[in-house]
Amino acid sequence: MTYKYDYLVIGSGIAGMSFALKVASPTTRVAILCKTTLEEANTFLAQGGVASVTDLEVDNFDKHIHDTMVAGDWLSDPKAVEKVVKGAPEQIRFLIEHGVNFDRKEGSEEFDLHREGGHSEFRILHHADNTGAEIQTSLIDEVRSNPDIDIFDHHYAVEIITQHHLGKVVTRRSPDITCYGAYVLDEATGSVDTFLARVTLMATGGCGSVYTTTTNPLVATGDGIAMVYRAKGTVQDMEFIQFHPTALYHPGDRPCFLITEAMRGYGAVLRDLDGNEFMQKYDPRLSLAPRDIVARAIDSEMKAHGTDHVYLDVTHKDPEQTRKHFPNIYEKCLSLGIDITKDYIPVAPAAHYLCGGIKVDLNGESSIKRLYAVGECSCTGLHGGNRLASNSLIEAVVYADAAARHASQYIGDYELRTDVPEWNDEGTAHPEEMVLITQSMKEVNQILSYYVGIVRSNLRLQRAWSRLDILNQETERLFKESKVSRQLCELRNMINIGYLIMRQAMARKESRGLHYSVDYPHPAPTGED
């Protein structure tokens, strides 16, 4: 079956839905493809909040810009940083207009602002400790009630359509690679349908699920990035994988439950298993140091003491206030027999956020024409070597706005292609043993976790490369012989993502931001290059 739309949005988090709402009109047709349903996205799991300068008496844009540059180890693109920081207040208003309810001070219209690691001021807008869920559910209500947006649940994008599918040779040097839509698996029917579009937006989120331990939903397999890379698009900064320092340590949980950074901003203290504070050994900002520093510190403590976790201590704070500010964390921990007002919380780092991805310009446009990328799958340059807490949600909305404005200016110039062939799976069959795919996924997880984690080395990266190369050969052979399935495509994408992380990690001959190599242990610069 062939579908025709003006805008095709692949992904359903804050980035994809914001873009759809901004471009939808009675004269345009918009489709949102959901890998599962609208509810399952990284956005939904975000606890901390959204960073924006709002209290102008103590805060300003320059402070937020400086904090972002420092956290990014001065690798961030200053233009992208300025764009997001200065565009944040307007997009906060957009979210509020679309039903998002940020917490206010009791009896006041002023925002109840939090502070998180790396921020010099209180500037985090939040909704208790489930801000992402508040944003996601609010935007879902808006999207579902919009008659100009069609939602396709359980539709999995397999490949984007370019000149390659029209019989032309496409290389990374081809100057005018253009996206005409996507081939999409309808999981209900098993057929691969053709979605043609004048403009395509990639908003597929991150890739945390390539690691064994992650806070991401398990759908975060880097699909959009892998598709764009295979289509010869530019992908950048994949070595910068952010491990959240404080995921709840509870073996068997996947994804891991996140203990928000806002809890450390609230006053929680990191301790070793003997109850001793240790962050003073690593950074003068203690538990409020940026995430890369805190994650490496915890990793170092765990290795030094042979433990699987450390503790986060909030028992010295007022119990009533703790329960009020962190109700979901309180209930989750209590369900495991941990009363956070009395007991230490066991925590350990987990793969959390990708700072790299599909390279885009200030309009959110990728190196492939008519293809935009927004949210975690994109690399805007904002994060540089390390993401500043709570910058990602606001980045998604600011760039969704930029992409919507830019695309709407040019969409009238684009025609739908009528010569795109249907998906050809002649001669293929369903895989006889699904266990081969699931076992290969586990092997990818183990390879990335053991060899391409918080601390890396040339030897580890080379070993990961050779192990992954075998899996790649097996999987590509299986893909050519098999009917398309979501699981097989996810495995293929995970292997592509693993290659990109390793290749770009190998190319960086220094320890910088989130990339730390024991072979290049030089301290990162403390100021602008």
C-alpha positions as MATLAB code, in Angstrom:
seq = 'MTYKYDYLVIGSGIAGMSFALKVASPTTRVAILCKTTLEEANTFLAQGGVASVTDLEVDNFDKHIHDTMVAGDWLSDPKAVEKVVKGAPEQIRFLIEHGVNFDRKEGSEEFDLHREGGHSEFRILHHADNTGAEIQTSLIDEVRSNPDIDIFDHHYAVEIITQHHLGKVVTRRSPDITCYGAYVLDEATGSVDTFLARVTLMATGGCGSVYTTTTNPLVATGDGIAMVYRAKGTVQDMEFIQFHPTALYHPGDRPCFLITEAMRGYGAVLRDLDGNEFMQKYDPRLSLAPRDIVARAIDSEMKAHGTDHVYLDVTHKDPEQTRKHFPNIYEKCLSLGIDITKDYIPVAPAAHYLCGGIKVDLNGESSIKRLYAVGECSCTGLHGGNRLASNSLIEAVVYADAAARHASQYIGDYELRTDVPEWNDEGTAHPEEMVLITQSMKEVNQILSYYVGIVRSNLRLQRAWSRLDILNQETERLFKESKVSRQLCELRNMINIGYLIMRQAMARKESRGLHYSVDYPHPAPTGED';
ca = [
       0.000    0.000    0.000;
       1.163    3.539   -0.712;
       0.381    6.537    1.492;
       0.931   10.155    0.491;
       1.561   12.977    2.969;
       2.993   16.456    3.037;
       4.865   15.759    6.269;
       5.987   12.347    7.495;
       7.068   12.320   11.156;
       8.969    9.212   12.257;
       8.835    9.111   16.054;
       6.397   10.225   18.713;
       8.235   11.917   21.571;
       8.321   15.619   22.385;
      10.285   16.360   19.186;
       7.998   14.577   16.745;
       4.723   15.693   18.294;
       5.836   19.324   18.683;
       6.820   19.442   15.008;
       3.538   17.837   13.939;
       1.492   20.339   15.925;
       3.466   23.235   14.462;
       3.070   22.200   10.791;
      -0.462   20.762   10.908;
      -3.114   22.806    9.136;
      -6.274   22.207    7.093;
      -4.161   22.485    3.929;
      -1.448   20.001    4.897;
      -1.521   16.277    5.639;
       0.683   15.074    8.507;
       1.438   11.466    9.502;
       3.102   10.343   12.726;
       4.621    6.868   12.724;
       4.848    5.204   16.141;
       7.117    2.233   16.612;
       4.693    1.029   19.290;
       2.261    3.672   20.584;
       2.404    7.411   21.254;
       3.017    6.747   24.932;
       6.278    4.812   24.550;
       9.060    7.362   24.138;
      12.109    8.592   26.016;
      10.190   11.779   26.770;
       7.730    9.888   28.953;
      10.508    8.679   31.272;
      12.190   12.072   31.747;
      11.934   13.001   35.411;
      13.993   16.130   36.016;
      12.529   18.878   33.873;
      13.113   21.528   31.233;
      15.878   24.134   31.440;
      14.934   27.718   30.660;
      15.883   31.141   31.990;
      12.735   32.441   33.679;
      13.799   34.128   36.922;
      15.427   37.233   35.438;
      16.229   38.684   38.859;
      19.030   36.177   39.403;
      19.434   34.369   36.068;
      20.166   35.368   32.479;
      20.927   33.890   29.057;
      24.679   34.389   29.392;
      24.782   32.229   32.537;
      22.826   29.425   30.861;
      25.035   29.636   27.767;
      28.194   29.482   29.899;
      26.909   26.512   31.922;
      26.116   24.655   28.694;
      29.540   25.347   27.187;
      31.318   24.245   30.374;
      29.305   21.013   30.617;
      29.966   20.310   26.923;
      33.708   20.676   27.534;
      33.752   23.643   25.134;
      32.946   21.350   22.214;
      29.408   22.731   21.837;
      28.521   24.877   18.835;
      28.071   28.406   20.261;
      25.406   29.239   17.659;
      23.347   26.184   18.584;
      23.729   26.943   22.296;
      22.591   30.537   21.842;
      19.676   29.407   19.677;
      18.347   26.978   22.281;
      18.955   29.126   25.351;
      17.393   32.259   23.859;
      14.561   30.328   22.209;
      13.651   28.419   25.375;
      11.194   30.884   26.992;
       9.012   31.058   23.859;
       8.846   27.258   23.638;
       8.006   26.989   27.338;
       4.986   29.146   26.504;
       4.190   26.781   23.622;
       4.193   23.804   26.000;
       2.012   25.598   28.531;
      -0.433   26.612   25.786;
      -0.659   22.943   24.848;
      -1.600   21.809   28.321;
       1.686   21.215   30.130;
       1.348   22.065   33.819;
       4.679   23.065   35.357;
       4.770   23.292   39.159;
       4.345   26.724   40.711;
       5.303   27.980   44.135;
       2.545   27.470   46.665;
       0.014   30.304   46.422;
       1.927   31.956   43.566;
       2.155   32.060   39.786;
       5.955   31.869   39.988;
       7.534   28.649   38.766;
       8.922   26.294   41.424;
      12.391   26.051   39.892;
      14.873   23.264   40.566;
      18.637   23.277   40.159;
      20.584   20.358   38.699;
      24.215   19.390   38.240;
      26.213   21.840   36.143;
      23.663   24.657   36.451;
      24.741   27.822   38.242;
      21.155   28.887   38.988;
      17.715   27.458   39.703;
      16.202   27.268   36.198;
      14.631   23.817   35.856;
      10.868   23.862   35.291;
       9.276   20.594   36.350;
       6.114   18.725   37.181;
       6.937   16.893   40.443;
       9.416   14.179   39.399;
       7.591   13.051   36.261;
       7.950   16.058   33.958;
       8.372   13.932   30.848;
       5.118   12.088   31.472;
       3.295   15.398   31.946;
       4.673   16.734   28.645;
       4.063   13.498   26.751;
       0.452   13.045   27.899;
      -0.365   16.717   27.269;
       1.000   16.623   23.722;
      -0.674   13.270   23.048;
      -4.047   14.824   23.908;
      -3.323   17.703   21.519;
      -2.130   15.443   18.701;
      -5.021   13.018   18.996;
      -7.572   15.821   18.911;
      -5.999   17.442   15.849;
      -7.954   16.465   12.698;
      -4.993   17.288   10.450;
      -2.691   14.654   11.996;
      -2.937   10.922   11.270;
      -1.376    8.554   13.803;
      -0.055    5.140   12.797;
       0.594    2.932   15.828;
       2.841   -0.125   15.490;
       4.314    1.113   12.214;
       8.058    0.607   12.061;
      10.220    2.552    9.606;
      12.601    0.168    7.858;
      14.477    2.493    5.487;
      14.165    6.043    4.212;
      13.619    6.314    0.456;
      16.291    8.075   -1.618;
      17.629    7.952   -5.183;
      19.229    4.649   -4.193;
      15.805    3.023   -4.409;
      15.296    4.510   -7.868;
      18.299    2.632   -9.226;
      20.892    5.382   -8.863;
      24.282    4.912   -7.209;
      24.469    6.968   -4.011;
      27.703    7.518   -2.080;
      28.693    9.796    0.795;
      30.089   12.179   -1.809;
      26.811   12.421   -3.737;
      25.818   16.112   -3.544;
      22.039   15.944   -3.795;
      20.825   12.938   -1.830;
      17.098   13.516   -1.296;
      14.553   11.820    0.950;
      11.180   10.979   -0.586;
       9.624    9.199    2.392;
      10.100    5.793    3.966;
       9.389    2.105    3.676;
       7.363    1.175    6.745;
       6.477   -2.183    8.289;
       2.839   -2.486    9.361;
       3.207   -4.980   12.189;
      -0.487   -5.881   12.109;
      -0.354   -7.118    8.507;
       3.350   -7.881    8.136;
       3.479   -5.866    4.910;
       6.031   -3.167    4.121;
       4.115   -0.101    2.927;
       5.399    2.949    1.082;
       4.954    6.330    2.764;
       5.698    9.136    0.330;
       6.230   12.639    1.697;
       7.327   16.080    0.611;
       9.180   16.487    3.927;
      10.310   13.790    6.362;
      11.227   14.401    9.998;
      13.336   11.905   11.918;
      12.451   12.001   15.624;
      13.249    8.444   16.662;
      15.082    9.192   19.906;
      18.300    7.714   21.210;
      20.118    4.404   21.340;
      20.402    3.457   25.028;
      19.205   -0.072   24.366;
      22.479   -0.995   22.692;
      23.766   -1.206   26.284;
      22.765   -3.816   28.844;
      21.995   -1.249   31.521;
      19.969    1.747   30.366;
      17.301    4.156   31.557;
      15.842    4.306   28.026;
      12.717    2.436   26.957;
      13.721   -0.703   25.103;
      12.496    0.792   21.809;
      15.539    3.142   21.874;
      17.644    1.148   19.408;
      18.994    4.057   17.329;
      16.753    3.284   14.347;
      16.633    6.752   12.791;
      20.377    7.306   13.062;
      21.114    3.912   11.508;
      18.653    4.522    8.654;
      20.161    7.909    7.845;
      23.704    6.535    8.021;
      22.823    3.711    5.624;
      21.311    6.351    3.318;
      24.755    8.063    3.316;
      23.729   10.923    5.605;
      26.174   12.573    8.012;
      26.310   11.247   11.582;
      28.507   12.944   14.173;
      29.724   12.768   17.807;
      28.502    9.225   18.461;
      31.350    8.631   20.925;
      29.630   10.921   23.424;
      27.274    8.548   25.250;
      26.013   10.008   28.505;
      25.703    7.572   31.376;
      23.320    8.882   33.995;
      25.191    8.603   37.309;
      22.230    7.615   39.448;
      19.995    4.891   38.066;
      18.305    2.814   40.747;
      20.344   -0.346   41.268;
      17.915   -3.258   41.114;
      19.339   -6.210   39.156;
      17.019   -7.494   36.454;
      15.280   -4.195   35.763;
      15.513   -3.140   32.111;
      15.087   -0.282   31.621;
      16.520    0.941   34.897;
      14.480    3.322   37.013;
      16.016    6.789   36.953;
      16.811    8.743   40.113;
      16.606   12.277   38.789;
      19.499   14.709   38.954;
      17.098   17.087   40.687;
      17.471   14.976   43.811;
      21.145   15.940   44.021;
      20.142   19.529   43.322;
      17.737   19.166   46.253;
      20.645   18.164   48.501;
      21.153   14.414   48.170;
      24.734   13.219   48.769;
      26.654   10.356   47.164;
      28.248    7.840   49.549;
      30.224    4.618   49.224;
      29.009    1.362   50.746;
      30.659    2.277   54.057;
      28.612    5.455   54.175;
      31.491    7.813   53.372;
      31.164   10.748   50.987;
      33.584   10.515   48.063;
      32.853   13.251   45.507;
      35.329   15.606   47.227;
      38.067   13.399   45.730;
      36.889   14.141   42.204;
      35.420   17.621   41.882;
      34.920   20.721   44.057;
      31.266   20.825   42.970;
      30.796   17.504   44.778;
      27.517   15.772   43.930;
      26.479   18.674   41.689;
      29.333   18.207   39.223;
      28.325   17.523   35.586;
      27.174   14.022   34.763;
      30.334   12.807   33.027;
      32.426   13.596   36.103;
      29.943   12.074   38.545;
      29.473    8.925   36.446;
      33.248    8.344   36.185;
      33.639    8.992   39.908;
      30.996    6.385   40.743;
      32.519    3.959   38.227;
      35.928    4.480   39.856;
      34.548    3.901   43.367;
      32.748    0.739   42.292;
      35.887   -0.674   40.674;
      38.122    0.313   43.584;
      35.866   -1.400   46.131;
      34.596   -4.251   43.933;
      30.959   -3.241   44.351;
      28.004   -3.074   41.987;
      26.635    0.240   43.242;
      27.061    3.212   45.575;
      24.461    5.063   47.639;
      22.526    8.286   47.263;
      21.594    9.736   50.645;
      18.641   12.088   51.097;
      17.798   11.051   54.661;
      19.020   14.367   56.118;
      16.307   16.321   54.274;
      12.772   16.958   55.548;
      10.784   13.730   54.901;
       7.563   15.528   54.013;
       9.325   17.761   51.481;
      11.148   14.775   50.008;
       7.904   12.888   49.473;
       6.310   16.012   47.990;
       9.112   16.738   45.506;
       9.804   13.116   44.501;
       6.551   11.154   44.858;
       7.260    8.658   42.071;
      10.789    7.933   43.248;
       9.484    7.539   46.801;
       6.791    5.063   45.730;
       9.105    3.081   43.440;
      11.777    2.696   46.107;
       9.186    1.889   48.763;
       7.891   -0.925   46.551;
      11.392   -2.426   46.836;
      11.552   -1.991   50.598;
      13.558    1.255   50.514;
      12.155    4.258   52.389;
      14.213    7.093   50.909;
      13.443    9.337   53.916;
      15.225    6.795   56.135;
      17.313    4.549   53.887;
      20.142    5.140   51.426;
      19.228    4.573   47.766;
      21.449    2.090   45.867;
      22.474    3.649   42.531;
      24.795    2.928   39.622;
      25.433    4.570   36.228;
      23.350    3.531   33.214;
      23.363    4.513   29.534;
      21.046    7.481   29.360;
      21.509    9.982   26.547;
      23.246   10.288   23.184;
      24.866   13.682   22.551;
      25.641   12.874   18.898;
      23.456   11.658   16.063;
      22.251   12.869   12.684;
      24.140   16.085   11.961;
      21.757   18.997   11.365;
      22.080   22.726   10.764;
      20.367   25.532   12.691;
      17.137   24.755   10.811;
      17.203   21.108   11.870;
      17.934   19.994    8.289;
      20.228   17.026    7.736;
      22.790   16.531    4.976;
      20.012   14.744    3.039;
      17.627   17.155    1.354;
      14.010   17.277    2.588;
      15.028   15.279    5.655;
      15.043   16.957    9.074;
      16.084   15.444   12.405;
      15.020   16.693   15.823;
      15.454   15.469   19.380;
      17.888   12.882   20.656;
      18.496   11.300   17.246;
      19.907   14.614   16.000;
      23.253   16.283   16.592;
      22.614   20.022   16.699;
      25.910   20.864   18.379;
      24.180   22.002   21.573;
      25.589   19.294   23.829;
      29.168   19.068   22.599;
      31.031   16.519   24.690;
      28.409   16.219   27.410;
      24.768   17.220   27.853;
      23.878   19.702   30.575;
      20.976   18.317   32.600;
      17.479   19.207   31.337;
      18.749   20.844   28.142;
      17.482   18.034   25.914;
      13.723   18.497   26.205;
      13.938   22.211   25.465;
      16.351   21.545   22.582;
      13.763   19.203   21.055;
      11.029   21.874   21.079;
      13.275   24.729   19.920;
      14.555   22.716   16.961;
      11.099   21.319   16.189;
      10.024   24.946   15.847;
      13.019   25.793   13.650;
      12.435   22.765   11.415;
       8.720   23.526   11.138;
       9.368   27.140   10.141;
      12.011   26.174    7.590;
      10.125   23.249    6.060;
       6.885   25.206    5.740;
       8.696   27.833    3.667;
       9.833   25.323    1.055;
       7.287   22.512    1.089;
       5.397   24.092   -1.800;
       8.482   23.623   -3.969;
       8.577   19.852   -3.418;
       6.697   17.241   -5.417;
       5.829   13.715   -4.344;
       7.763   11.082   -6.295;
       5.500    8.818   -8.307;
       8.202    6.412   -9.503;
       9.173    4.864   -6.168;
       9.030    1.065   -6.414;
       7.241   -1.061   -3.849;
       9.305   -2.917   -1.246;
      10.713   -6.082   -2.822;
      10.980   -9.145   -0.565;
      10.759  -11.761   -3.263;
      12.585  -14.962   -2.348;
      12.681  -14.258    1.390;
      11.209  -16.296    4.232;
      10.432  -15.858    7.903;
      13.441  -16.669   10.136;
      13.136  -20.187   11.494;
      14.658  -19.406   14.875;
      13.877  -16.080   16.552;
      16.315  -17.074   19.306;
      19.165  -16.271   16.903;
      18.035  -12.640   16.785;
      17.412  -12.264   20.522;
      20.755  -13.883   21.373;
      22.574  -11.593   18.946;
      20.911   -8.598   20.620;
      22.246   -9.759   23.982;
      25.715  -10.103   22.484;
      25.556   -6.527   21.145;
      24.549   -5.341   24.629;
      27.464   -7.191   26.223;
      30.028   -5.991   23.679;
      29.041   -2.327   24.039;
      28.749   -2.505   27.838;
      32.043   -4.291   28.458;
      34.219   -2.557   25.888;
      32.582    0.771   24.935;
      31.266    2.009   28.282;
      32.207    4.831   30.638;
      35.958    4.068   30.433;
      37.479    2.885   27.152;
      40.838    1.883   25.683;
      42.210    1.168   22.237;
      42.399   -2.537   23.072;
      38.779   -2.654   24.256;
      37.551   -0.809   21.172;
      39.491   -3.116   18.836;
      38.094   -6.163   20.590;
      34.574   -4.759   20.339;
      35.099   -4.117   16.631;
      36.165   -7.675   15.872;
      33.305   -9.182   17.922;
      30.712   -6.926   16.325;
      32.051   -7.617   12.834;
      31.065  -11.273   13.135;
      27.549  -10.342   14.270;
      27.243   -7.859   11.409;
      28.072  -10.460    8.770;
      25.586  -12.926   10.238;
      22.841  -10.331   10.530;
      23.227   -8.861    7.038;
      23.016  -12.358    5.582;
      19.877  -13.037    7.629;
      18.335   -9.707    6.586;
      18.767  -10.491    2.878;
      17.201  -13.940    3.295;
      14.337  -13.025    5.651;
      10.969  -11.341    5.657;
      11.218   -8.019    7.435;
      10.488   -8.086   11.148;
      10.857   -5.358   13.732;
      13.243   -7.477   15.809;
      15.554   -8.179   12.868;
      15.604   -4.511   11.852;
      16.309   -3.448   15.434;
      19.244   -5.859   15.628;
      20.618   -4.536   12.355;
      20.271   -0.953   13.586;
      21.884   -1.743   16.945;
      24.914   -3.186   15.153;
      25.147   -0.080   12.936;
      24.983    2.128   16.040;
      27.675    0.056   17.758;
      29.964    0.536   14.759;
      29.374    4.299   14.745;
      30.112    4.647   18.462;
      33.295    2.578   18.168;
      34.536    4.221   14.965;
      34.090    7.739   16.267;
      35.535    6.774   19.660;
      38.616    5.375   17.914;
      38.998    8.608   15.946;
      39.085   10.810   19.067;
      42.654   10.636   20.351;
      41.940   12.415   23.628;
      39.766   12.133   26.703;
      37.088   14.739   26.310;
      33.615   15.115   27.775;
      31.848   11.769   27.931;
      34.596    9.974   26.014;
      37.315    8.803   28.395;
      40.171    6.597   27.187;
      42.889    5.198   29.421;
      45.241    5.524   26.434;
      44.736    9.303   26.302;
      44.179   10.230   29.963;
      44.997   13.896   29.536;
      42.736   16.133   31.596;
      40.103   17.925   29.583;
      40.518   21.710   29.152;
      38.938   23.828   31.853;
      38.188   26.788   29.613;
      37.421   27.693   26.040;
      39.912   26.534   23.417;
];
